[in-house]
Structure formats: structure tokens, C-alpha cells
């Protein structure tokens, strides 16, 4: 299921902007069949204008009909080889605004899990497939500035690991790739102290390479593995001054 092997049928959940949108455009340039989803119809129409062959569906992953919309897209593509979950939400919440925390958790956890579970079961019935999920380096530890975001991304990473183990135990030809970006130059990147900020085009190229290589976990850009390595090992009495 590499980008060089054959024309893949790809659905990207959350592709109206940022990483998801750039992934859609790069996969189209590579000659794959792509469908995208998002909440903002004008941005989906803009993509459709730029790439006539692309399929689009406007829905929120929190919506009750999200899976039905996904099934409809699969029918339009006449199958599915790769699903990329790029939908996500995170706002700084230094004052712990309840609405912000609840919205981030609902989107990043409940919206994610129903799409991921459906996709895994679809691939199981089909006999093969790949699920790639956009998590974050923030998943490694808790964070006082974005508590719901870091916690929900930890859920995404742990759930992905669980699906990987399940696929191995059941001897399924299913790959689950956990993508963990650091700072990428998109509207999602907020706050002070940003460093190693990657252009979205570079981030997307590395994500596509990681998916093609069937990586289990991939840090984007690659050197962010060092930050994750250090964060995991910092004792709490030191980390609490940073997090």
C-alpha cells in the first residue's frame, strides 16, 4: 500500500485546511483517488474547483450521521485503501474554560473513535487497509495550557496502539499509523515558545512517506522524536515547570 505501488483510494477526514488539505493535494499530485471531508463547505468547494476529480462531504465528526456520510464516500470511491483522520480541535485554555475543554474532548475523542472503529472493521471485512491518525507530540505528557488537547491526543495514540495490537493478534493485513507532529505552520499552531516549526508542505511529505513505509509511530518532523524521548523521561518535579 505504498504511494508507488498502485493507485490508492484515500479518504481524509478533516481536510478543509492545514495538514489534511495539504495531504489531499499531494496525494492527488501523486495520482491517487482522493475524497475529503470537513465542516466548512466553502473550503471544500474551493478544493473541488481546484481538483475536479476529488469527492467531498461536508459534515462534523461529532454529528450523528458521520459514519453514514463516510459510508457514502466509500461507495462513491468504490472502495477504500487508506483513511487518514486529520480532524482535530485544540484551543489554549489557561483559565480552564469548560466549553473549550468539552468541545476539544468531544471532537478529538468521541468523533475520532467512531470513525476509527468503523474504519478498522471495514478493513477487517475487506481483508486489508491502512488507518493513519494525526495525533501530536502533545500526547506524551499532560499540559496545563491545553489540558483537554494533550489528554485527547493521548487517547488517539493509545487507541491506535490498541488497534495495532488487535490487528496483529487477529493476523489481519491492517496497518495503523500514529502520526505525531510537533509544531507545523498551520492555524492550529498557537501559543508562544514555538520552535522547529515545519512548513505544512514538508510535514505532509514526511507523513506520506511514513504512511507508505507502514510506520507504527512517526514523529513529524523526524527530529521531534528527541523531544518526545526527553519529555517521557523528565521527572514530574522538573516537567511541572514546563507543562
Secondary structure, 3 states (H helix, E strand, C coil): CCCCCCCCEEEEECCCCHHHHHHHHHHHHCCCEEEEEECCHHHHHHHHHHCCCCEEEECCCCCCCHHHHHHHHHHHHCCCCEEEECCCCCCCCCCCCHHHHHHHHHHHHHHHHHHHHHHHHHHHHHCCEEEEEECCHHHHCCCCCCHHHHHHHHHHHHHHHHHHHHHHHCCCCEEEEEEEECCECCCCCCCCCCCCCECHHHHHHHHHHHHHCCCCEEEECCCHHHHHHHHHHCCHHHHCCCC
